[in-house]
């Protein structure tokens, strides 16, 4: 925990000085017990921002190459992702697979926090896409509250197709937790779909993004 606190404080201070973000609603993050952060997704840096600015540890999936990148930047990335408990995933693996979701259940059962992007991949046009049901599966399986998070302006920090970072203001808003009954992993799909839609409604209420009724696709999978 000491390593996490030190690394998080360093990254948080850097973000606050360079980007002057507006951060509100941190009081909605549970002080004890498991929780699920469900956020919109606009930038590669979103996970770093959430993990740095949240008052508690939030574990996200992270591409395995982030842990093995060369040079000073690579070393910093590895230190950060390891310290905040990020879970390496090989490129091409489906983060929503049963095995991957089970690994998140293990974290929640240790009364810790995890983060997930219901859209699956980042939005490249700024709209909010239909939520995939993995987030609701986690909530209904474990009973952990879902904390909706809305990010605005993070897409300006690293525009799509760019490797550089441009310091710019952004906002992070945490909404009130959503609570779902713990019904276990063998629940009906309509229940999961309904919970997912409720979560996406909460995110949309924070961000004000235009809604899209179909799933988002990564550039590699788009036609």
MARGUNU-680270 format. One record per residue: residue in one letter; x, y, z of N, C-alpha, C in turn. Coordinates in steps of 0.001 Angstrom, whole numbers. Layout:
BEGIN
- romar  n_px  n_py  n_pz  ca_px  ca_py  ca_pz  c_px  c_py  c_pz
- A  X  Y  Z  X  Y  Z  X  Y  Z
...
END
This chain:
BEGIN
- romar  n_px  n_py  n_pz  ca_px  ca_py  ca_pz  c_px  c_py  c_pz
- X  824  -1210  0  0  0  0  860  1262  0
- X  2031  1200  685  2893  2374  730  3391  2733  -671
- X  3766  1696  -1439  4216  1944  -2806  3107  2566  -3631
- X  1900  2014  -3498  753  2570  -4221  538  4026  -3860
- X  531  4327  -2576  291  5709  -2142  1342  6659  -2692
- X  2608  6234  -2685  3692  7096  -3153  3591  7332  -4659
- X  3376  6269  -5410  3286  6401  -6867  2043  7184  -7258
- X  925  6865  -6617  -312  7581  -6931  -164  9066  -6633
- X  450  9391  -5499  618  10790  -5130  1496  11524  -6136
- X  2530  10855  -6628  3424  11469  -7606  2701  11745  -8912
- X  1984  10745  -9406  1256  10918  -10660  119  11930  -10493
- X  -560  11878  -9362  -1653  12812  -9126  -1133  14247  -9108
- X  -12  14473  -8449  560  15815  -8387  964  16303  -9772
- X  1549  15407  -10559  1958  15769  -11915  753  16152  -12770
- X  -296  15340  -12683  -1510  15621  -13455  -2135  16943  -13036
- X  -2188  17187  -11742  -2820  18409  -11238  -2048  19663  -11656
- X  -726  19577  -11671  101  20733  -12035  48  21002  -13534
- X  120  19941  -14333  210  20112  -15784  -1141  20291  -16468
- X  -2188  19692  -15908  -3491  19706  -16581  -4575  20481  -15837
- X  -4353  20778  -14589  -5329  21498  -13758  -6752  20942  -13929
- X  -6917  19671  -13649  -8232  19042  -13834  -9252  19507  -12802
- X  -10511  19411  -13191  -11612  19624  -12263  -12093  18258  -11802
- X  -11951  17973  -10530  -12297  16656  -9992  -13380  16836  -8935
- X  -14508  16182  -9135  -15627  16304  -8194  -16230  14935  -7900
- X  -16846  14816  -6729  -17586  13620  -6367  -16776  12503  -5751
- X  -15529  12757  -5361  -14712  11690  -4786  -15316  11127  -3507
- X  -16170  11916  -2867  -16814  11429  -1649  -17752  10260  -1920
- X  -18095  10035  -3193  -18979  8922  -3538  -18249  7581  -3607
- X  -16916  7615  -3598  -16158  6362  -3622  -16243  5712  -2245
- X  -16733  4485  -2149  -16847  3830  -831  -15498  3807  -110
- X  -15523  4057  1163  -14274  4073  1932  -13818  2677  2323
- X  -14731  1728  2301  -14380  338  2606  -15148  -590  1670
- X  -14685  -1829  1587  -15387  -2835  797  -15087  -2727  -687
- X  -15591  -3682  -1464  -15340  -3707  -2907  -16162  -2658  -3639
- X  -15666  -2228  -4788  -16429  -1312  -5634  -15955  -1450  -7068
- X  -16839  -1096  -7991  -16565  -1190  -9422  -16674  202  -10034
- X  -15591  714  -10576  -15632  1983  -11291  -16026  1699  -12738
- X  -17104  2307  -13192  -17558  2168  -14579  -17485  3544  -15232
- X  -16614  3691  -16212  -16346  5007  -16796  -16539  5007  -18300
- X  -16841  6195  -18834  -16730  6366  -20277  -15248  6332  -20631
- X  -14935  6259  -21922  -13536  6027  -22317  -13217  6854  -23551
- X  -12332  7837  -23379  -12004  8760  -24458  -10535  8747  -24851
- X  -9669  8259  -23969  -8230  8373  -24190  -7487  7201  -23595
- X  -6328  6905  -24172  -5420  5903  -23613  -5076  6227  -22165
- X  -5046  7507  -21827  -4630  7944  -20503  -5728  7855  -19445
- X  -6934  7477  -19822  -8050  7475  -18871  -7773  6603  -17649
- X  -7229  5408  -17866  -6963  4522  -16734  -5941  5134  -15790
- X  -4882  5718  -16353  -3852  6356  -15533  -4461  7483  -14703
- X  -5315  8267  -15335  -5953  9396  -14647  -6835  8912  -13501
- X  -7682  7930  -13780  -8582  7413  -12744  -7786  6799  -11605
- X  -6785  5997  -11950  -5998  5335  -10913  -5225  6345  -10067
- X  -4781  7437  -10672  -4005  8436  -9940  -4884  9316  -9061
- X  -6079  9644  -9529  -6897  10635  -8838  -7914  10041  -7863
- X  -8192  8760  -7992  -9135  8140  -7069  -8520  8008  -5673
- X  -9322  8100  -4620  -8786  7996  -3263  -8425  6571  -2857
- X  -8891  5581  -3634  -8565  4185  -3356  -8030  3516  -4612
- X  -7346  2426  -4400  -6747  1669  -5488  -7817  1133  -6437
- X  -7603  1309  -7740  -8531  819  -8758  -7729  18  -9778
- X  -7992  -1269  -9881  -7269  -2135  -10808  -7987  -2204  -12149
- X  -7269  -1881  -13211  -7775  -1994  -14576  -6985  -3069  -15310
- X  -7573  -3599  -16379  -6792  -4390  -17316  -5844  -3442  -18052
- X  -4633  -3923  -18367  -3678  -3132  -19145  -2955  -4072  -20106
- X  -2691  -3587  -21306  -1997  -4414  -22290  -636  -4844  -21748
- X  -267  -6078  -21988  966  -6647  -21443  2195  -5848  -21864
- X  2158  -5266  -23071  3332  -4524  -23544  3590  -3253  -22745
- X  2572  -2781  -22007  2801  -1623  -21154  3776  -1954  -20018
- X  3909  -3240  -19719  4795  -3664  -18640  6203  -3970  -19151
- X  6373  -3993  -20472  7665  -4384  -21046  8225  -3349  -22010
- X  7607  -2163  -22086  8075  -1128  -23007  9489  -676  -22625
- X  10325  -346  -23615  11714  43  -23331  11848  1493  -22887
- X  13023  1824  -22383  13362  3207  -22081  12784  3723  -20776
- X  13020  5012  -20550  12564  5656  -19319  11049  5655  -19242
- X  10385  5960  -20370  8925  5969  -20392  8372  4597  -20044
- X  8995  3557  -20605  8548  2201  -20329  8710  1832  -18871
- X  9802  2263  -18275  10044  1965  -16870  9023  2661  -15974
- X  8708  3911  -16329  7706  4649  -15562  6333  3990  -15675
- X  5982  3566  -16896  4697  2912  -17102  4608  1625  -16293
- X  5670  821  -16332  5672  -441  -15600  5532  -190  -14103
- X  6279  786  -13593  6209  1100  -12163  4807  1508  -11762
- X  4200  2359  -12594  2857  2834  -12265  1846  1702  -12307
- X  1805  981  -13411  784  -54  -13571  934  -1160  -12532
- X  2175  -1538  -12201  2372  -2557  -11182  1942  -2063  -9806
- X  2249  -809  -9513  1968  -283  -8179  472  -146  -7917
- X  -307  123  -8973  -1746  305  -8774  -2534  -985  -9002
- X  -1807  -2079  -9243  -2472  -3372  -9344  -3099  -3670  -10686
- X  -2624  -3027  -11749  -3170  -3306  -13077  -2902  -4755  -13475
- X  -3798  -5296  -14279  -3727  -6701  -14665  -3288  -6799  -16120
- X  -2089  -7351  -16387  -1627  -7445  -17773  -2462  -8422  -18596
- X  -2817  -8002  -19801  -3589  -8840  -20711  -2878  -8852  -22058
- X  -2646  -10035  -22614  -1976  -10130  -23898  -2848  -9540  -25000
- X  -2224  -8857  -25948  -2953  -8291  -27084  -3716  -9399  -27796
- X  -4957  -9116  -28105  -5786  -10096  -28794  -6701  -10868  -27874
- X  -6416  -10850  -26545  -7313  -11509  -25610  -8543  -10652  -25383
- X  -9659  -11279  -25140  -10887  -10550  -24886  -11023  -10251  -23401
- X  -10964  -8946  -23047  -11030  -8565  -21632  -12359  -8948  -21000
- X  -13372  -9169  -21835  -14686  -9519  -21300  -14881  -11031  -21194
- X  -13833  -11821  -21422  -13950  -13272  -21348  -14240  -13697  -19921
- X  -14751  -14900  -19793  -15098  -15411  -18466  -13872  -15457  -17564
- X  -12730  -15907  -18105  -11517  -16009  -17293  -11085  -14643  -16789
- X  -11154  -13628  -17659  -10738  -12282  -17264  -11685  -11714  -16212
- X  -12968  -11922  -16397  -13930  -11432  -15417  -13766  -12142  -14077
- X  -13423  -13411  -14113  -13186  -14144  -12868  -12022  -13540  -12096
- X  -11006  -13068  -12816  -9866  -12447  -12131  -10294  -11163  -11433
- X  -11266  -10461  -12005  -11778  -9248  -11356  -12632  -9602  -10149
- X  -13360  -10709  -10235  -14135  -11168  -9079  -13207  -11442  -7906
- X  -12059  -12038  -8189  -11092  -12330  -7128  -10653  -11047  -6411
- X  -10450  -9980  -7168  -10034  -8701  -6584  -11160  -8124  -5729
- X  -12374  -8177  -6240  -13518  -7649  -5499  -13738  -8432  -4205
- X  -13496  -9719  -4238  -13684  -10528  -3040  -12631  -10235  -1976
- X  -11594  -9496  -2368  -10591  -9036  -1406  -10909  -7614  -923
- X  -12148  -7177  -1193  -12629  -5859  -782  -11833  -4719  -1406
- X  -11423  -4905  -2649  -10688  -3873  -3372  -11520  -3368  -4538
- X  -10997  -2364  -5248  -11721  -1749  -6348  -11176  -2152  -7698
- X  -12069  -2261  -8663  -11644  -2534  -10040  -12298  -1500  -10959
- X  -11694  -1306  -12121  -12240  -375  -13089  -12532  -1072  -14401
- X  -13588  -650  -15061  -13966  -1269  -16326  -14635  -224  -17209
- X  -14412  -348  -18506  -15059  537  -19477  -16174  -249  -20166
- X  -17421  12  -19833  -18507  -756  -20434  -18558  -673  -21955
- X  -18042  412  -22527  -18044  533  -23989  -17067  -444  -24643
- X  -16136  -969  -23871  -15196  -1945  -24394  -13916  -1337  -24921
- X  -14027  -322  -25747  -12873  380  -26292  -13179  1864  -26321
- X  -12162  2683  -26465  -12395  4114  -26347  -13170  4672  -27539
- X  -13976  5660  -27252  -14774  6329  -28280  -13892  7318  -29028
- X  -13861  7192  -30327  -13033  8089  -31133  -13817  9248  -31723
- X  -15125  9269  -31492  -15924  10391  -31973  -16620  11136  -30832
- X  -16293  10760  -29594  -16837  11472  -28440  -18219  11050  -28009
- X  -18845  10122  -28735  -20179  9668  -28366  -20085  8505  -27368
- X  -21187  8245  -26682  -21229  7177  -25691  -21938  5972  -26300
- X  -21207  4869  -26427  -21732  3693  -27101  -22444  2738  -26134
- X  -23162  1794  -26699  -23904  826  -25901  -22967  61  -24980
- X  -23392  -157  -23756  -22550  -847  -22790  -22568  -2356  -22964
- X  -21408  -2951  -22870  -21309  -4403  -22852  -21619  -4880  -21428
- X  -22100  -6083  -21309  -22728  -6502  -20044  -21770  -7050  -18995
- X  -20472  -7047  -19258  -19520  -7558  -18280  -19578  -6813  -16954
- X  -19777  -5499  -17018  -19821  -4705  -15788  -21004  -5116  -14921
- X  -22152  -5366  -15539  -23324  -5790  -14779  -23154  -7209  -14259
- X  -22501  -8067  -15045  -22228  -9432  -14574  -21422  -9379  -13281
- X  -20421  -8503  -13239  -19600  -8362  -12032  -20430  -7874  -10848
- X  -21266  -6865  -11101  -22071  -6298  -10022  -23084  -7297  -9482
- X  -23754  -8012  -10374  -24771  -8967  -9952  -24149  -10217  -9326
- X  -22962  -10567  -9755  -22281  -11749  -9218  -21738  -11495  -7823
- X  -21195  -10299  -7601  -20507  -10008  -6335  -21293  -9118  -5384
- X  -22251  -8347  -5912  -22973  -7397  -5078  -22203  -6118  -4828
- X  -21044  -5957  -5470  -20244  -4741  -5297  -20962  -3547  -5925
- X  -20958  -2395  -5259  -21588  -1207  -5847  -20825  -732  -7074
- X  -21554  -162  -8018  -20946  382  -9230  -20868  1896  -9094
- X  -19669  2429  -9233  -19446  3864  -9119  -19289  4445  -10528
- X  -20303  5179  -11036  -20195  5735  -12378  -19232  6917  -12407
- X  -18405  6964  -13427  -17431  8047  -13577  -17565  8650  -14969
- X  -17548  9960  -15028  -17614  10659  -16303  -16366  11482  -16538
- X  -15707  11247  -17667  -14534  12012  -18062  -14892  12935  -19212
- X  -14394  14150  -19158  -14594  15110  -20239  -13249  15749  -20570
- X  -12911  15774  -21856  -11710  16467  -22299  -10446  15649  -22318
- X  -10473  14396  -21854  -9227  13619  -21832  -8757  13243  -23233
- X  -9665  13272  -24208  -9255  12955  -25580  -8261  13969  -26117
- X  -8232  15170  -25539  -7304  16211  -25981  -5880  15957  -25504
- X  -5741  15106  -24475  -4418  14838  -23920  -3554  14011  -24859
- X  -4181  13114  -25570  -3460  12301  -26554  -4415  11970  -27695
- X  -4469  12849  -28707  -5395  12632  -29828  -5155  11282  -30489
- X  -6208  10692  -31031  -6107  9397  -31708  -5025  9443  -32780
- X  -4166  8429  -32789  -3095  8355  -33768  -1829  9072  -33369
- X  -1841  9718  -32211  -670  10463  -31749  3  9741  -30592
- X  1338  9793  -30556  2089  9198  -29461  2485  10238  -28419
- X  2278  11501  -28762  2644  12570  -27849  1518  12915  -26894
- X  1879  13583  -25821  901  14016  -24827  841  15531  -24808
- X  -364  16061  -24891  -584  17499  -24858  -1315  17838  -23568
- X  -685  18637  -22732  -1299  18992  -21463  -2506  19885  -21699
- X  -3630  19482  -21130  -4876  20207  -21356  -5809  19962  -20178
- X  -6684  20913  -19931  -7645  20749  -18847  -8645  19651  -19191
- X  -9097  18960  -18163  -10138  17955  -18307  -10895  17876  -16996
- X  -11978  17122  -16988  -12727  16949  -15746  -13002  15475  -15494
- X  -13047  15139  -14222  -13409  13795  -13766  -14491  13964  -12714
- X  -15644  13374  -12980  -16773  13485  -12058  -17221  12097  -11625
- X  -17338  11912  -10323  -17776  10632  -9767  -19223  10764  -9320
- X  -20064  9862  -9793  -21472  9894  -9425  -21769  9020  -8221
- X  -22996  9075  -7763  -23405  8252  -6621  -23412  6770  -7008
- X  -22973  5912  -6099  -22912  4477  -6395  -24277  3889  -6724
- X  -24268  2926  -7611  -25466  2166  -7962  -25368  808  -7275
- X  -26450  385  -6652  -26446  -866  -5906  -27386  -1875  -6570
- X  -26873  -3088  -6744  -27648  -4170  -7349  -27618  -5369  -6404
- X  -28702  -6122  -6404  -28760  -7322  -5564  -27708  -8329  -6006
- X  -27101  -8974  -5034  -26150  -10040  -5339  -26927  -11315  -5626
- X  -26938  -11720  -6889  -27725  -12893  -7284  -26837  -14031  -7781
- X  -25521  -13832  -7772  -24609  -14873  -8231  -24390  -14818  -9736
- X  -23510  -15677  -10211  -23109  -15634  -11618  -24141  -16228  -12570
- X  -25070  -17022  -12071  -26048  -17688  -12934  -27351  -16900  -12974
- X  -27277  -15686  -13457  -28481  -14853  -13543  -28879  -14691  -15012
- X  -30138  -14367  -15271  -30604  -14264  -16656  -30036  -13045  -17372
- X  -29838  -13195  -18676  -29283  -12115  -19486  -30119  -10837  -19434
- X  -31469  -10924  -19468  -32247  -9680  -19397  -31952  -8865  -18137
- X  -31710  -9525  -17023  -31361  -8818  -15786  -30023  -8101  -15948
- X  -29092  -8776  -16594  -27758  -8193  -16826  -27846  -7002  -17784
- X  -28680  -7152  -18808  -28837  -6074  -19785  -29468  -4849  -19132
- X  -30465  -5066  -18306  -31142  -3962  -17633  -30182  -3215  -16715
- X  -29371  -3960  -15955  -28404  -3330  -15058  -27359  -2548  -15849
- X  -26921  -3103  -16969  -25939  -2415  -17809  -26497  -1104  -18325
- X  -27740  -1132  -18789  -28363  88  -19305  -28495  1146  -18211
- X  -28775  710  -16999  -28868  1652  -15882  -27512  2295  -15603
- X  -26474  1499  -15699  -25122  2022  -15491  -24766  3030  -16581
- X  -25085  2713  -17829  -24784  3622  -18933  -25601  4910  -18821
- X  -26827  4806  -18333  -27647  6003  -18117  -26990  6927  -17090
- X  -26409  6319  -16051  -25756  7112  -15003  -24521  7819  -15542
- X  -23754  7118  -16392  -22572  7740  -16996  -22990  8875  -17918
- X  -24021  8631  -18716  -24500  9649  -19655  -25002  10884  -18925
- X  -25629  10684  -17778  -26144  11814  -17004  -24999  12709  -16528
- X  -23841  12122  -16315  -22673  12886  -15873  -22013  13605  -17045
- X  -21819  12889  -18156  -21024  13430  -19263  -21831  14257  -20261
- X  -23138  13944  -20382  -23941  14634  -21383  -23621  14215  -22805
- X  -22942  13081  -22976  -22565  12632  -24315  -23765  12171  -25131
- X  -23660  12322  -26430  -24659  11768  -27342  -24594  10248  -27261
- X  -25756  9614  -27190  -25816  8153  -27057  -25838  7479  -28422
- X  -25226  6302  -28465  -25244  5461  -29655  -25808  4109  -29236
- X  -26757  3582  -29986  -27455  2363  -29585  -26774  1082  -30025
- X  -25614  1185  -30650  -24891  -40  -31014  -23519  -46  -30343
- X  -22852  -1199  -30379  -21572  -1350  -29714  -20458  -629  -30473
- X  -19485  -159  -29722  -18308  443  -30321  -17370  -665  -30805
- X  -16559  -352  -31803  -15595  -1307  -32316  -14225  -652  -32369
- X  -13184  -1439  -32104  -11831  -918  -32248  -11536  -790  -33744
- X  -10591  77  -34131  -10280  248  -35548  -9910  -1057  -36223
- X  -9253  -1985  -35493  -8827  -3247  -36088  -10015  -4120  -36464
- X  -11126  -4011  -35686  -12268  -4893  -35934  -13358  -4233  -36769
- X  -13240  -2915  -36957  -14249  -2222  -37751  -14095  -2554  -39219
- X  -15209  -2573  -39929  -15169  -2851  -41362  -14666  -1647  -42142
END
